[in-house]
Amino acid sequence: MLYLYAITTTSLVLSVIADRQKTQQALKIAGKRFINILPDLLIIIVIASVVLFLIPSETIAKYLGKDNKYIAVFLAMLFGSVTMMPGFIAFPMCGLLLNQGVPYFILGAFSTTLMMVGIVTFPLERSFLGTKTALIRNTISLVIAVIVALTIGLFYHEITI
Amino acid sequence: MKTGKKIETGFFLLFFLFIFFSLIINFSAGKEMGLKSFYFGKNLFIMLPPAFILIGLFQVWVKRETIEKHLGTGSGLKGHFYVILLAGTTVGGLYVAFPVAAALYSKGAKLSVIFTYLGAAAIVRIPMTIFEASFLGLKFTIIRFLISIPLIIISSEIFGRYLEARSYKMRENSE
């Protein structure tokens, strides 16, 4: 996060030195686009807080540890798709679950869908890609997540053919 | 403002009122949601302004020919490789990746490269990967990379071609 601010400040200073007018134009573009997506962002905040309230990380942890692996992997993908949490919360939680004996492939299913499939960010995605394309992109991501999870299971000998 | 966006804004204001009254009447569920939305929103609004300034600078300084040459039609596998590197340094989440993708697209990057960027921005971001490797082991991360990156490139190439054949246009969201 700090490096983002450092890079932005440096670029901005360089840009001002090089060409004041162009920089002004750049800031105008930045402001306009930000305002354009603002309603989508606001709605994302609402959806995220409702989802996080209904499905707190303790609930997720409880269900991923279920005895039936197939139910657990299904729930892992479901939770991964509908929730949203930053890596610095998600991965320590996965590490904890791993120590409790939750298989790698279930954690892989959860983390991959968490990263690639975004129900919460869907309103934003839709305004860039259109509804249909956004839906297809998420579906493809879900399929990739399934393949990734299965392969992880094979590598760790948690799934046998 | 478009109707959809008006509805979204209205919905947010309703939510805001709900949080506000929850605070007054001490409704615990509402208070908790308010707290969560505050933390989540704070993150968004810290990440996005600098990201958008960079996008603006990109838009005025980077020549269209440069992007077309390296990420456009005919860029081949190299285009995918470049955007995966770019994705590795992307901060935040998909909410930062979409505006970046739109900027690349408006400068002439082809659709399949855009989808590779979106997929990669989700899964190869460096700070996140470090967390993953330290909590689940390097082996886990390596397996995940080796499988997901080729799958992302292949699926993006197919999906991109499919959309281009249907003369699909990404919205630039800058009107």
Boltz contact constraints between the chains, C-beta under 6 A:
constraints:
  - contact:
      token1: [A, 4]
      token2: [B, 50]
      max_distance: 6.0
  - contact:
      token1: [A, 4]
      token2: [B, 91]
      max_distance: 6.0
  - contact:
      token1: [A, 5]
      token2: [B, 50]
      max_distance: 6.0
  - contact:
      token1: [A, 8]
      token2: [B, 50]
      max_distance: 6.0
  - contact:
      token1: [A, 8]
      token2: [B, 53]
      max_distance: 6.0
  - contact:
      token1: [A, 8]
      token2: [B, 54]
      max_distance: 6.0
  - contact:
      token1: [A, 11]
      token2: [B, 57]
      max_distance: 6.0
  - contact:
      token1: [A, 15]
      token2: [B, 57]
      max_distance: 6.0
  - contact:
      token1: [A, 22]
      token2: [B, 60]
      max_distance: 6.0
  - contact:
      token1: [A, 25]
      token2: [B, 60]
      max_distance: 6.0
  - contact:
      token1: [A, 26]
      token2: [B, 56]
      max_distance: 6.0
  - contact:
      token1: [A, 26]
      token2: [B, 57]
      max_distance: 6.0
  - contact:
      token1: [A, 26]
      token2: [B, 60]
      max_distance: 6.0
  - contact:
      token1: [A, 27]
      token2: [B, 56]
      max_distance: 6.0
  - contact:
      token1: [A, 29]
      token2: [B, 56]
      max_distance: 6.0
  - contact:
      token1: [A, 29]
      token2: [B, 59]
      max_distance: 6.0
  - contact:
      token1: [A, 30]
      token2: [B, 52]
      max_distance: 6.0
  - contact:
      token1: [A, 30]
      token2: [B, 53]
      max_distance: 6.0
  - contact:
      token1: [A, 30]
      token2: [B, 56]
      max_distance: 6.0
  - contact:
      token1: [A, 33]
      token2: [B, 52]
      max_distance: 6.0
  - contact:
      token1: [A, 33]
      token2: [B, 174]
      max_distance: 6.0
  - contact:
      token1: [A, 34]
      token2: [B, 52]
      max_distance: 6.0
  - contact:
      token1: [A, 36]
      token2: [B, 173]
      max_distance: 6.0
  - contact:
      token1: [A, 39]
      token2: [B, 5]
      max_distance: 6.0
  - contact:
      token1: [A, 39]
      token2: [B, 8]
      max_distance: 6.0
  - contact:
      token1: [A, 39]
      token2: [B, 9]
      max_distance: 6.0
  - contact:
      token1: [A, 41]
      token2: [B, 44]
      max_distance: 6.0
  - contact:
      token1: [A, 42]
      token2: [B, 12]
      max_distance: 6.0
  - contact:
      token1: [A, 43]
      token2: [B, 8]
      max_distance: 6.0
  - contact:
      token1: [A, 45]
      token2: [B, 37]
      max_distance: 6.0
  - contact:
      token1: [A, 45]
      token2: [B, 40]
      max_distance: 6.0
  - contact:
      token1: [A, 45]
      token2: [B, 41]
      max_distance: 6.0
  - contact:
      token1: [A, 46]
      token2: [B, 12]
      max_distance: 6.0
  - contact:
      token1: [A, 46]
      token2: [B, 15]
      max_distance: 6.0
  - contact:
      token1: [A, 48]
      token2: [B, 40]
      max_distance: 6.0
  - contact:
      token1: [A, 49]
      token2: [B, 33]
      max_distance: 6.0
  - contact:
      token1: [A, 49]
      token2: [B, 36]
      max_distance: 6.0
  - contact:
      token1: [A, 49]
      token2: [B, 37]
      max_distance: 6.0
  - contact:
      token1: [A, 52]
      token2: [B, 36]
      max_distance: 6.0
  - contact:
      token1: [A, 53]
      token2: [B, 32]
      max_distance: 6.0
  - contact:
      token1: [A, 53]
      token2: [B, 33]
      max_distance: 6.0
  - contact:
      token1: [A, 87]
      token2: [B, 128]
      max_distance: 6.0
  - contact:
      token1: [A, 87]
      token2: [B, 131]
      max_distance: 6.0
  - contact:
      token1: [A, 88]
      token2: [B, 131]
      max_distance: 6.0
  - contact:
      token1: [A, 91]
      token2: [B, 131]
      max_distance: 6.0
  - contact:
      token1: [A, 91]
      token2: [B, 132]
      max_distance: 6.0
  - contact:
      token1: [A, 91]
      token2: [B, 135]
      max_distance: 6.0
  - contact:
      token1: [A, 92]
      token2: [B, 135]
      max_distance: 6.0
  - contact:
      token1: [A, 94]
      token2: [B, 135]
      max_distance: 6.0
  - contact:
      token1: [A, 94]
      token2: [B, 136]
      max_distance: 6.0
  - contact:
      token1: [A, 95]
      token2: [B, 135]
      max_distance: 6.0
  - contact:
      token1: [A, 115]
      token2: [B, 122]
      max_distance: 6.0
  - contact:
      token1: [A, 115]
      token2: [B, 123]
      max_distance: 6.0
  - contact:
      token1: [A, 116]
      token2: [B, 122]
      max_distance: 6.0
  - contact:
      token1: [A, 118]
      token2: [B, 94]
      max_distance: 6.0
  - contact:
      token1: [A, 121]
      token2: [B, 94]
      max_distance: 6.0
  - contact:
      token1: [A, 121]
      token2: [B, 95]
      max_distance: 6.0
  - contact:
      token1: [A, 124]
      token2: [B, 95]
      max_distance: 6.0
  - contact:
      token1: [A, 124]
      token2: [B, 98]
      max_distance: 6.0
  - contact:
      token1: [A, 128]
      token2: [B, 98]
      max_distance: 6.0
  - contact:
      token1: [A, 128]
      token2: [B, 102]
      max_distance: 6.0
  - contact:
      token1: [A, 128]
      token2: [B, 171]
      max_distance: 6.0
  - contact:
      token1: [A, 128]
      token2: [B, 173]
      max_distance: 6.0
  - contact:
      token1: [A, 140]
      token2: [B, 155]
      max_distance: 6.0
  - contact:
      token1: [A, 144]
      token2: [B, 148]
      max_distance: 6.0
  - contact:
      token1: [A, 144]
      token2: [B, 151]
      max_distance: 6.0
  - contact:
      token1: [A, 148]
      token2: [B, 144]
      max_distance: 6.0
  - contact:
      token1: [A, 148]
      token2: [B, 147]
      max_distance: 6.0
  - contact:
      token1: [A, 148]
      token2: [B, 148]
      max_distance: 6.0
  - contact:
      token1: [A, 151]
      token2: [B, 147]
      max_distance: 6.0
  - contact:
      token1: [A, 152]
      token2: [B, 143]
      max_distance: 6.0
  - contact:
      token1: [A, 155]
      token2: [B, 143]
      max_distance: 6.0
